[in-house]
Amino acid sequence: MDTPLNTVAVIGLGTMGTGIAEVLARAGREVIGIDISEAAGAQAVAAIESSTARAVRREQLTEDERRDALARVRTFTDLQAAADADLVIEVAPESYEIKQQIIRELDGVVRPETIIATGTNALSVTRLAAESQRPERVLGLHFFNPAPAMKLVEVVSSVLTAPAAVASVTDLAYALGKEPVAVGDRPGFIADGLLFGYLNQAAAMYEAKYASREDIDAAMRLGCGLPMGPLALLDLIGVDTARTVLDAMYSESHDRLHAPAPILKQLSEAGLTGRKAGRGFYTYDEAAAPGGSVVVPDALTPPEGGRQGGGRTVRSVGVAGSGTMASGIAEVFAKAGYDVVLAARSEEKAQKAKSRIAKSLSRSVDKGRMTAETAAKTLDRIVPAGTYDAFADVDLALEAVAEDLEIKQQLFAAFDKVCKPGAILATTTSSLPVVACARATSRPGDVIGMHFFNPAPAMKLVEVVRTVLTDDDVHATVRQVCATIKKHPVDCGDRAGFIVNALLFPYLNNAIKMVQEHYATLDDIDAAMKLGGGYPMGPFELLDVVGLDVSLAIEKVLHREFRDPGLAPAPLLEHLVAAGCLGRKTGRGFREYARR
């Protein structure tokens, strides 16, 4: 039975080391803070004093508890101070040379039973453990920033680690109020292993000038509910740190998705490493607070009020389809005051779709979001129709039918015959080429993509997809319409996945590969991304909600478009779809669900 880890040495008192020291002290552990710089030690103590004072003001801590916690923190500049520690956590810079030297020196300082934990998120724990004379007592302990707030801790075992050491550290993590997940030794572990591939793809997307930094970040915040956009997050993490992590991941995986985007090297070598440097993908106000989060305008900032330009007049809208997305979009336009024709393949289907809107509006009334009178007026603006001939006078015709190119092309050919000259023709496709719909008409300049997200009334994002044939005034009009219906438009070109799906689905696919390779469990991966990445849902929760068949179809489109082996759908996903396990809608996907 291992002894309790009551005295803990933290080596490296930067932001992460200081945060870990605070967590330990507040949980009743004696903390020995060690840094080669006396100033860093003093700064760490001051930071803990400030943080715990805030906790008292917020009534998260009493004044007595704060005083006791501060008394438990002592700082030193010599590794010899770790002699009495039961556990040593090193959070030195991400360098094999530095970390290996620390571990070798600790062998001559600490007791034989002391556990040595590395806080690396990019380097091999096994390679570091091999530097010690007692590799069975070396493991990884990866906290997330800011350590006092983030619940996730990854406990990383190498092939050399003793189970008793893992158990002791896991017990400590629970005692600190954290959620530990057990993982094996590979660069990035779970959370960063999934996160950094996604961040790298976002950087590459920006570098290719496919979309602006603001639009990429807004798309992922509004389309996926993420707390930060990927480029803003890279600036927070540090562009140089991200490059180091990706280099380590690529050296093991040889997956092109992990090969650092060249812009990461360019920014790093120019010293534009993010918030800490005052400039990275964005420029920050260093006068307000060095290393702070306040973004200031620079040469790349879009003009105030967005892009200006003349457009066409849109007073009436035709929505084609009778499913959830079609009825949701019709509701959005009607709420904004547009006259809406909701057309389906039969009058009955169109009436059912209008009934669905009536129920949705009724729920809004019940929740106090709108008055009964407003709901009634909104519903009155929607006219159901059993034929697309009803689109003869609409200014904007928008389809939300099945994600099948042949069906959509037939529909656009019908729009072409029915709709008046100058009407804008839009598709809500999430994965098919918009230009293929445009070519089904005699007026491809009038065709554009408007990708709404489900549920359309609640989700703020619309991806505005311009083809090489789309007229300028069509693009300007659709952006203005998005503002009128209180949606946030982001511009992107006509390529598979647009912004959101092109970044989201490779991340989901990589999560499936982790399970397929028995690296981690579904529950641990979902927990890691929710607790460590701030994601509203774990990847497997999301896959089961989206539908495994839909996810597979999007993965295939991405793989076909970009021809990157790393984008090939995970075989486990293909097997589940072949078995009819499609997620919540069938009662079984990655997990099983109770049938309603």
N, C-alpha and C positions, 0 to 999 in steps of 0.2 A: 504494500500500500504506500503510494507516494505521500510525502508530507504536504500539508496545505501551503499554498503559495502566498504567504503573508507579507514577505518583503520582496519588492520587485524593483530592479534597476532598469531605467529607461535610458538608452544610449542614443543621443541625438535629440536636441531640444529645439527643433524647428517647430513648425505649426502642428505637424502630426504628433511628434514626440511630446509636445506640451499638452496636447489634447488627451493623449493616452495617460499621461501623468495625472491630469486632473480627474479622469474617470477612476483611476486606481485609488487616489487619495480620498475621493468622495465615497468610495465603497469600503473604506476602512483599511486599506493596505498602506504599509510603510513604503514610501517612494524615494528611490535614490536616482536623482536626475544627473546624467553625466554628459558633458559636452566639452570639446577642446577649448571653447570660448567662454570665458567668465561672463562676458556680456550676454551671450545666449542664455546662460543659466539665470542671470538676473532678469532678462526679458521674459523668460518662461515663468518665473515666479510672479512677475508683475501681471502677466496675461492671466494666470490662474487666479490671482487676487481679484482682477477685474471681472472675470467670468463668474466666479463664485459670488461676487457682490451683486451682479445682475440676477443670479439665481435667488439670492435672498430677497431682492426687491420684487421678484415674481412669485415669491412664497414657495419656491421649489426647495428651499434649504433654510434652516434656521441659522441665526447668527452663531449659536454655539457649534452647530455642525460645520459651519464654514470655518470657524476658528480651529476646530480639531483637524479638519482636512488640510488646512494650510500648514499646521504644525507637523503633519506627516510627510511633507515634501522638503527634501534637502538636496542641494545641488553641489556638484564637484566637477573638477576638470581632469581627474585621473581615474583610469579604469580600475585601479586597486580598490576604489570605493564600492565596487560590486562584490567584494569578497563575501559578504554576508547574505547576498541575495538568494532567494529560493528560485527566482525566475529572472532572466535577463531578456529584455526586448530591445533589439537594436533597430533603429529607424534612421540609420545613416544614409547618405546619398546613394542612389541606385548605381553602384559601381562594384563589380566583383572584387577589385583590388582593395577597396576600402573595407568592404564587409568581411572579406576573407582575413584581412589583417586583424580586425576586431575579434573575430571568432578564434583565431590562433592565440591572440593575447589573453582572451578570457580563459582558455584552457589552463593557464598558469595562475589564474586569480581565483576562480570560483570553486566551490566544493564539488566533489564528484557527482553528487545527486542533483545539482542545479540544472534546471532546464534552460536552454538557450533558444530564444525565438527570434527569427528574422522577420521584419515587417515588409520585406520586398513584395512587390506585385508584378515584377517583370523578370527577375533572375531565378535560376534554378536552385531550389532549396536543397536538393540532393548534392549539387556541386558545392554549395556552401557548407553543408553538413560534413562533407568529405574532408574539409580542412580541420575538423575537430578530432581530438583523440577519443571522443565519446559521441560519435555521430548518432547513436540511438537516443541521445538527449537533445538533439537539435531538430526543430520543426519550424514551420511558418505560422505566423499569427498576423493576419492582414486586417487591420482596422480600416474604416472608411472615414473620409474627411467631411465634416468636422466630427472628430471622435466622440465628444460628449453627446452629440445629437443622433448620430447614425447607429442603428441597432445591429447591423450585420457585422459579424467577425468570421472570416474564413480561417479555419484551422487546417493547416497544410501538412500532410505527412509525406515523407520520402519513403523509399523502400527500406531505409535504415532505421526509421523512427520506432521507438518502443511504444506499444499500445498504452502503457501506463502513463507515459509522458503526455500523450494525446488526451487521455482521460482527465488528467490533472488540469491541463490548460482549458479543456472544454468546460469543466466544472467552474473554473475561475471566470470564464466568459459569462456563464449563466449568473454567477454571483455579482457580476458587474452590471447585470440587467441587459445583457446583449443576447443576440440570437446567433449562436455559432452554427456553421455548416461545415461538415467534414469534406475535404477535397484532396485529390492527389496532386502531385507536383508536376504542373505544366504551366508555361508562362501565361499570366493573366488569370489563372484559376477559373472560377465561374464568372463572376460579375465583370471583371475587366476583360476576360477572354471573349465575352460577348459584346461588351460595351465598346472596346477599342476598334474592333472590326467595323462596327457601325460608324464610329467617329471618323475613321479613316476614309470610308466611302463618302461621307458627307464632305470631307476636305477635298477629295478628288472631284466630287460633283461641282464644288465651288471653283476649283482650279480650272475645270473645263469650261467655265463660264456658262454652265447650263442654267443656273439660277443664281440670284443674288444671295449674299450671306443672310440678309434680313428675311428673304422669302424661305430659304432653307430652314432657318431657325423657327420662323413662325409656323411653317408647315408641320414640323415635328411636335411643336408645343400644342397647336390647336388640333391637329389631325390625330395625334396619339396620346394627348394628355400628359406629355412629359413636362417636368418642372423647368427644364432649360432646353434650348435648342443645341444641336451638336457643336456648332462653331463657338458659341458662347461658352459651352462646357469645356471645349479644348483650351480656350483662353484661361478658364478657371484652373484646370488641372495643370496647365503649363504645356505649351507646344513642344518644348524640348523633352519633357517627361513622356508625353504621348509618343514621340518618335522613338524614345528608348524602349518603351513597352512594346511597340509594334515591331521594332527590330528583333527583340527577343522572341516574340511570337512567330515572326516569319522564319527565323533561324531554325525553329523546330517544325513548324507546319508546312513551310514552303507553299503556303496558300497565297495566291496573289491578292486576296482580300486583306491580308495582313502586311503586305509590302508597303512601307510608309509612302503616302502620297508625296511626290516631290516638293509640294508647297510646304510641307512640314519641315523639310530640311532647309528650304530657302528662308523661311521665317526664323527657324532656330539659329541658323548661322548668321543671320542679320541682327540677332539679339532681340527679335520681336517675339518674345516667348509667352505673351498673354498678359493677364492682369498684373503679374509681378513686375513686368517691364514697362507697364503703361500702354503697351500696344501689342496686338497679336492680329487676329482676324478683325478685331475692332480696336478703336482707340479709347482710352480710359482717362478720366479726369484725375490726374495725380495730385492736383492742388486740393481737391476735396478730400482725398484719402489715398495715400500711396498703397498700391495693390488693391484698391477698391473696385466696386462694381459699376460705378457711374460711367455710362458710355457717352462720349461726346462726338458731335458730328465731325466727319473727315471728308476727304475727297470722294469716297465711295458711298457716302450717305445719300439715300434718295431724297429728292426735293420735298419740302414740307407740303403735305396735302396729296402726295402721290403723283403719279404721272398725269399730266394734263393732256387734253386733246379733244377735238370735236368727235361727236358720235351720232348715232341714229336715235330716233325717238322710240321708246318702248313703253306702250301703255297696256298691251294685252299679251298674254303668254299662253302657249299651248304646251301641255305636258302629255307625252305619249307613254302609256304604261298603266298597269293597275296594281302593281306590287307595293311593298312597303316604301321603297325609295321614291317611286312616282308620286304616291299620295303625300309623302313627307315634303317633297319639293313643291307640289301644288299648294300645300298648306302654307309654306314659307312665302310664296309669291302672293297668295291671297291676303295673308296677314299684313304684307307691305303695301296693300292697296291696289294690286294689279288685278285686272279681270283675267280669269283663268279658264281655259277650256281643257278639261281632263278627258282625254280620249283613250279608249281601249279597243280591243278586238270585238267587243260587243257592248251594247248599252248596259246589260246586266253587270258586267265586270266593272264598267265605269261607275255605276251606281254603288257597287260594293266598296270601291276605292273612296268615293265621296263619304260613305257611311263611316269608313275608318277615320277619315279626317274629322267627321262630326264627333266621334268618340274622343279623339285627341284634344279637340277644342274644349269638349266638356270637362276633361280632366284638368285642363288649364284653368277653367272657371272654378272648379272645385278647389284648386290650390291657390286661388286668389290672384293668378297671374293675368287674368283678363276678365272683363265683365261679361255677363250673359249677352248683353246687347252687342258688344264688339264681336263676340263669337258668332252670333247670328249673322251679322253683316259680313264677316269673313266668309262664312259658309255660302252666303248668297252670291258671292263673287265667283264661285266655282260652278261651272256648267259641265255636267257629264255628257259624253258623246260616244256613240258606238262606231263612229267612222272618222278617219283623219281628214275628211272633207271639211270638217268643222274648223280646221286650221286655216281656212282661206283668208281670214282677215287678221290673224295674229301677227305681232311684230317680232316675236321670238318663239320659235318652235324647238322644244327640248325633249329628247327621248330618254327614257329610263326603263328600257326593256331588257330582256335577257342578254347576258354577256356573250353574244354569239355574233361574229362579224357578218355572216351571211344575212341574219335577221336584221341587223342594224343597217346594212347596205340597202336592203329592200325597203326599209322604212325611210331612209334618206332619199331614195328614188321617188317614193310617194310624196315626201315633203316637197321635193323639187317640182312636182306636177301641181300640187295643191296650194302651196304658200305663195303669197304675193311677192312681186319683185321687191328687193330690199329687206325682206324678212331675214333675221339671223337664225341659222340652223345650228343647234348645239347637241352634242352627245355627252352623256354622263359616264362614259366608259372609264373603267379604272385600269385597264390593261391593254386594250386594243388600239391599233393605230388610228388616230383621228383622221389622218389624210386619206385612209382607205374609205372612210365614210364620205369625205368631201368629194372623192373621185366618182362616187355613185350619183353625183348631182351635176347639173350643167353650170353651177355657180360655186365652185370650191372656195372662192374668196369670202363667201358668206358663212362658211362653216368653221366652228371652233369647239373646243372641249370645255365643259364646265363640270368638273368632277366634284360632286357633293359627297359628304361623308355621312354615314348612318349613325344615329337617326338625324335626318336632315334638319328638323326644327331646332335641335339642340346643338349640333356641331357647327362651329363658326367658320370652318375652313372651306374654301372652294379653290381647287387648282384650275387655273385658267390656262388651257393648253392651246397654244397657237401653232398652226402648221406653217410650212414654208409658203403656202398659198393664201393664208388668212389675211384679209384686208385690215389696214391700220384702224379704220373707223369701227370695224366689227370688234376688234380687240378693246379699243377705248370704250365702246358702248357696254360691253360685258363687264368690264371693271367697274363702270359706273353703276350698272344694275346690281352688282354684288354689294356695293356700298349702300344702295337703296334698300336692299333686303337684309341689311345689317350682317353681312358675311365679310370675312377677311379674304380678299383674293391674293393668290400668289401666282406669279408667272412662271411657266415652265414650257419647254419644248416638247415636241411630239415624239417621245421615245418611251419604251416600255417602263411602266411603274411610275412615271412622272417623278415627283419628289418623294412622297410618303412611302408608297409601296416599294420603290426602288431601294430605300434605306431600311424599311421595316422587315421585309420578307427574307433578305439574306440573314439578318439577325435571328429571326425565328428558325430558319433552316439550320443555322449553326447550333442553336439550342437543341434541336432534334438530334444533330450529330453527336452532341455531348452524351445524350442518353443512350443513343445507339452504340456508342463506344464504351458504355458502362463507366463513364468518368464521374457522373453525378446523377442523383435521382431527380425525378420530376419536381418533387416537393422542395428539394434544396435549391434547384435552379430557379423555380418560381420565387422562393423566399429571397434568394440572393438578389434578383433583379428588382423586387419590390423594396427590399430594405436597403440594398446597397446602391441601387440606381434611381430610386424614387419613381419607378414605373407604377402606374395605377393597377396593372395586372401583370402577372408573370407570363412568360412566353407560351406556356402550355395552357393556361387559362384562356389566353387570347386566341390561340389556335383553335381550341374547342368552340369558342364563341363565333369566330369568323367562319368556321367550317373547314375541315381538312381538305375537302374536294376543291373548294375555292382557293385555299392556300396553295395546293399543288398546282392548280391551273396557273396561278400568278408566278410561282417559281419556274414553271416550264417556259412561260413567256419571257421572263427575265433571262433565263439560261439561253434561250433561242436567240434573243436580241444581242446579248453581250458576249456570248460564246466563251464565257469564263468557266473553267472546270469547278471553281469554288461555288458557283451558283447552281450547280446541278442539284435537283431535289434529293434530299436524304432518302435512301431506300426505305427506311422505316416509315416515312410519310407515305410513300407509294404503296407499301404493303397494307397500311391501315385503310387507305382509301379503297384498295382492291377488295378488302374484307368488308367494306360497307360501314366501317367505323368512322363516321364523318364529324363527330363532335356532339354538341348538345342536341342538335336537331334529330339525331338518331339514337340518343341515349348513351352513346359510347364513342369516345375518341381516344385521347390520351388517358382520360379518366372515364369512369362510369357515372351516369346520372340517373336519378329517379325519373321514371316516365310520368308525365302529367296525364 
